[in-house]
Structure formats: structure tokens, C-alpha cells
Amino acid sequence: MGGFHILDLVVIVVIGLALLGPKALQSIARSAGKGVGQAKAAKDKLMAELPLEELSKVAQKVPTNPQQAIQMLITPEKKEQENNDT
């Protein structure tokens, strides 16, 4: 299961031209392009606002396999106990 091939895109464009006409298809394509641009700008803005350092610290504590998860549940972290004491 792959993505679109160029032949698939050509078939879609030909069907779109036959059903909608060139002006409507051009308008739809322009709107889709603007939407993709706005989505990319929103993603970039969100990525700029994320606290990446804090997220990487949290990600290091996430277990990557069931054994690590069980070990974390069985043995409490000493760092958390020390931080709670201060």
C-alpha cells in the first residue's frame, strides 16, 4: 500500500476537468493550496511555542518496553523522592 502515483493524479485531474470544468478545478486547487499553506503555518507556530526541553525530559522517563514499565512501577524513582523532600 503506497501513496499516489503520477498516473493516479492524472486520472483524478482528467475526471475533475470533465465534471467541474477548468475554472472550478483551478479554484478548488487554489483553495486546497491555501489550506495546506495555512496548516503548515499553524504547525510551524505550534512547534515554535512548544517547550521542547521539557518534553524531551518527560520523554526520557517514558518506558520503551513492558519490562521497563514494570520496573518503574516496582521501584520508585529516588530522584522524585528527593525532589518531593526539598
KEKE-762794 format. One record per residue: residue number from 1; residue in one letter; x, y, z of N, C-alpha, C in turn. Coordinates in steps of 0.02 Angstrom, whole numbers, plus 50000, padded with zeros to 5 digits. Atoms other than C-alpha are relative to their C-alpha. Last residue first. Layout:
<nodes>
NODE  k  r  nu  nv  nw  cau  cav  caw  cu  cv  cw
NODE  NUM  A  X  Y  Z  X  Y  Z  X  Y  Z
...
</nodes>
This chain:
<nodes>
NODE  k  r  nu  nv  nw  cau  cav  caw  cu  cv  cw
NODE  86  T  49974  49932  49998  50650  50982  52460  49948  50051  49988
NODE  85  D  49976  49984  49933  50578  50812  52507  50023  50073  50005
NODE  84  N  50057  49989  49957  50474  50797  52348  50022  50020  50071
NODE  83  N  50032  49937  50020  50628  50822  52239  49940  50015  50044
NODE  82  E  49956  49946  49979  50722  50685  52335  49968  50068  49983
NODE  81  Q  50005  49997  49928  50576  50564  52315  50043  50058  50026
NODE  80  E  50065  49971  49984  50565  50603  52129  49991  50007  50076
NODE  79  K  49999  49929  50017  50751  50575  52108  49934  50033  50019
NODE  78  K  49970  49963  49944  50743  50410  52201  50000  50074  49987
NODE  77  E  49940  49962  50019  50623  50337  52075  50026  50040  50058
NODE  76  P  50012  49928  50007  50504  50210  52148  50065  50036  49983
NODE  75  T  49950  49961  49963  50546  50028  52112  49986  50074  49989
NODE  74  I  49977  50036  49941  50401  49913  52065  50047  50043  50042
NODE  73  L  50055  50006  49952  50309  50029  51946  50023  49968  50065
NODE  72  M  50015  49933  49975  50468  50082  51855  49944  49998  50052
NODE  71  Q  49945  49980  49956  50524  49901  51839  49986  50068  50030
NODE  70  I  50008  50038  49938  50354  49854  51768  50053  50020  50050
NODE  69  A  50060  49975  49967  50365  49992  51638  49990  49965  50067
NODE  68  Q  49983  49936  49969  50544  49946  51594  49941  50028  50038
NODE  67  Q  49956  50014  49944  50492  49765  51566  50020  50064  50036
NODE  66  P  50038  50019  49939  50344  49818  51460  50045  49987  50061
NODE  65  N  50024  50069  50004  50454  49911  51334  49965  49981  50065
NODE  64  T  50003  50020  50070  50502  50090  51292  49978  49928  49991
NODE  63  P  49970  50066  50013  50466  50165  51463  49990  49980  49927
NODE  62  V  50050  50045  50027  50431  50353  51465  50032  49932  49984
NODE  61  K  50029  50039  49946  50552  50445  51579  49949  49949  49976
NODE  60  Q  49948  50045  49975  50661  50507  51435  49972  49954  50055
NODE  59  A  49995  50057  50045  50505  50578  51352  50053  49950  50024
NODE  58  V  50056  50045  49987  50474  50690  51502  50005  49938  49958
NODE  57  K  49989  50027  49933  50646  50768  51488  49945  49950  50017
NODE  56  S  49947  50051  50006  50625  50786  51299  50015  49970  50068
NODE  55  L  50027  50060  50032  50457  50873  51325  50053  49945  49994
NODE  54  E  50041  50034  49950  50533  50996  51449  49972  49935  49971
NODE  53  E  49955  50026  49949  50671  51043  51326  49961  49961  50052
NODE  52  L  49967  50062  50022  50546  51056  51182  50046  49970  50053
NODE  51  P  49940  50003  49957  50433  51183  51269  50038  49935  49987
NODE  50  L  49995  50058  49956  50315  51200  51120  50064  50004  50043
NODE  49  E  50023  49984  49933  50289  51377  51052  50007  49941  50049
NODE  48  A  49958  49948  49971  50395  51359  50895  49980  50014  50072
NODE  47  M  49935  50028  49985  50314  51191  50854  50046  50052  50032
NODE  46  L  50007  50044  49943  50141  51270  50867  50068  49971  50021
NODE  45  K  50012  49957  49941  50188  51413  50751  49996  49957  50063
NODE  44  D  49936  49967  49984  50264  51291  50624  49993  50044  50062
NODE  43  K  49955  50050  49972  50107  51183  50630  50067  50031  50021
NODE  42  A  50024  50016  49933  49995  51335  50606  50045  49949  50034
NODE  41  A  49985  49942  49958  50099  51393  50457  49978  49988  50073
NODE  40  K  49928  50001  49988  50091  51218  50381  50021  50058  50045
NODE  39  A  49987  50056  49954  49902  51212  50402  50075  49997  50017
NODE  38  Q  50022  49979  49933  49886  51385  50324  50013  49945  50051
NODE  37  G  49955  49948  49976  49991  51332  50174  49982  50023  50070
NODE  36  V  49938  50035  49982  49891  51171  50152  50051  50050  50028
NODE  35  G  50013  50038  49939  49730  51272  50156  50062  49964  50024
NODE  34  K  50003  49952  49944  49797  51397  50030  49989  49964  50066
NODE  33  G  49932  49976  49989  49845  51255  49913  50003  50049  50058
NODE  32  A  49964  50055  49967  49673  51174  49932  50072  50022  50016
NODE  31  S  50024  50004  49931  49590  51340  49892  50036  49946  50039
NODE  30  R  49974  49941  49965  49698  51362  49736  49979  49998  50074
NODE  29  A  49928  50011  49989  49661  51183  49680  50031  50058  50038
NODE  28  I  49994  50051  49948  49474  51210  49704  50074  49988  50016
NODE  27  S  50021  49969  49937  49480  51373  49604  50008  49951  50059
NODE  26  Q  49947  49954  49982  49578  51290  49463  49985  50033  50068
NODE  25  L  49945  50041  49977  49454  51146  49460  50059  50043  50022
NODE  24  A  50017  50026  49934  49310  51269  49450  50057  49959  50029
NODE  23  K  50000  49944  49952  49391  51363  49308  49985  49976  50070
NODE  22  P  49933  49975  49981  49441  51206  49210  49999  50056  50052
NODE  21  G  49975  49949  50046  49272  51119  49210  50065  50030  50026
NODE  20  L  50005  49933  49973  49187  51028  49352  50019  50055  49950
NODE  19  L  50058  49988  49958  49148  50852  49292  49990  50074  50017
NODE  18  A  50061  50021  50034  49265  50829  49145  49938  50018  50040
NODE  17  L  50012  49955  50056  49405  50930  49223  49935  49984  49965
NODE  16  G  50019  49935  49973  49390  50833  49385  49985  50051  49946
NODE  15  I  50069  50008  49977  49393  50667  49292  49974  50066  50028
NODE  14  V  50042  50007  50059  49550  50722  49200  49927  49993  50019
NODE  13  V  50005  49934  50032  49631  50784  49361  49955  49996  49939
NODE  12  I  50042  49958  49958  49593  50620  49453  49990  50069  49968
NODE  11  V  50069  50024  50007  49663  50516  49309  49953  50044  50041
NODE  10  V  50023  49980  50067  49822  50622  49304  49928  49978  49991
NODE  9  L  50013  49928  49998  49844  50603  49494  49973  50024  49932
NODE  8  D  50060  49990  49960  49830  50414  49483  49979  50074  50001
NODE  7  L  50056  50021  50043  49958  50412  49342  49933  50008  50037
NODE  6  I  50014  49945  50045  50078  50513  49450  49941  49983  49954
NODE  5  H  49953  50000  50055  50069  50381  49586  49980  50057  49953
NODE  4  F  50023  49986  50068  49979  50414  49748  50057  49993  49951
NODE  3  G  50036  49938  50009  50040  50332  49906  49975  50006  49929
NODE  2  G  49960  49940  50005  50088  50154  49939  49957  50062  49994
NODE  1  M  50042  49941  50000  50000  50000  50000  50044  50062  50000
</nodes>
